[in-house]
């Protein structure tokens, strides 16, 4: 493996993240978040949450809605309306399992 300094490594990782985001948002918007979560244990919402957590860890106040808008490039509800379909009962049941295994218990409000 080539010798890579920390700054360059961060830039490479950031470029890979941007490529993943572009792929999911522009090349494969047809792939449903629930299917990603059920198969891979993460989805676009997880990626936006990871952005929020990274910002918050650095002292930058960022809400869930702000992180989602940053990631999706628009308010999440707008993207959801244009790109997501209603989940089937089977998808929803699989999601409950995948969410618990990969994210943790759902918060009740």
C-alpha positions in Angstrom: 0.0 0.0 0.0 1.4 3.4 -0.8 2.3 5.8 1.9 -0.5 8.3 2.3 -0.5 11.2 4.8 -3.5 11.9 7.0 -4.8 14.9 5.1 -4.6 13.1 1.8 -6.4 10.1 3.3 -9.2 12.3 4.6 -9.5 13.8 1.1 -9.6 10.3 -0.5 -12.3 9.1 1.9 -14.3 12.3 1.4 -14.1 11.8 -2.4 -15.3 8.2 -2.0 -18.2 9.3 0.2 -19.2 11.9 -2.4 -19.1 9.2 -5.1 -21.3 6.9 -3.0 -23.7 9.8 -2.4 -23.8 10.7 -6.1 -24.4 7.0 -7.0 -27.3 6.6 -4.6 -28.9 9.9 -5.4 -28.4 10.3 -9.1 -27.6 6.9 -10.6 -29.8 4.7 -8.4 -32.6 6.8 -6.9 -34.8 3.9 -7.8 -33.2 1.8 -5.0 -35.5 2.1 -2.0 -34.0 3.1 1.4 -35.9 0.2 3.0 -34.4 -2.3 0.7 -30.9 -0.9 1.3 -31.5 -1.1 5.1 -32.9 -4.7 4.8 -30.0 -5.9 2.7 -27.0 -3.8 3.8 -27.9 -2.6 7.2 -27.7 1.1 6.2 -29.5 3.5 3.9 -29.4 7.1 2.8 -30.9 8.2 6.1 -28.1 6.4 7.9 -25.5 8.3 5.8 -27.2 11.6 6.6 -27.2 10.6 10.3 -23.5 9.9 10.1 -22.9 13.3 8.6 -24.9 14.8 11.5 -23.0 12.8 14.1 -19.7 13.8 12.6 -20.7 17.5 12.6 -22.0 17.3 16.2 -18.8 15.6 17.3 -16.9 18.6 16.0 -19.1 21.1 17.8 -21.2 22.0 14.8 -24.9 22.1 15.7 -26.8 20.2 13.0 -30.3 18.8 13.4 -31.6 15.5 11.8 -33.6 17.6 9.3 -30.6 19.8 8.4 -28.4 16.7 7.9 -30.9 15.1 5.7 -31.4 18.3 3.6 -27.6 18.5 3.3 -27.3 14.9 2.2 -30.4 14.8 -0.1 -29.9 18.2 -1.5 -33.5 19.1 -0.7 -35.9 18.7 2.2 -36.2 14.9 2.9 -40.0 14.9 2.5 -39.6 16.3 -1.0 -37.0 13.7 -2.0 -39.2 10.9 -0.4 -42.2 12.1 -2.3 -40.4 12.0 -5.7 -38.3 8.9 -5.2 -39.7 6.5 -2.6 -42.6 4.1 -2.9 -44.8 2.7 -0.2 -43.2 -0.2 1.6 -44.9 -3.6 1.6 -45.8 -5.3 4.8 -42.9 -7.8 4.2 -40.4 -4.9 3.7 -41.6 -3.2 6.9 -41.3 -6.4 8.9 -37.7 -7.0 7.6 -36.9 -3.4 8.3 -37.8 -3.7 12.0 -35.3 -6.6 12.3 -32.6 -4.8 10.3 -33.1 -1.5 12.2 -32.8 -3.2 15.6 -29.7 -5.1 14.5 -27.9 -2.2 12.8 -29.1 1.0 14.5 -30.6 0.0 17.8 -34.1 0.2 19.4 -36.4 2.7 17.8 -37.0 5.8 19.8 -40.6 6.2 20.9 -42.1 9.7 20.9 
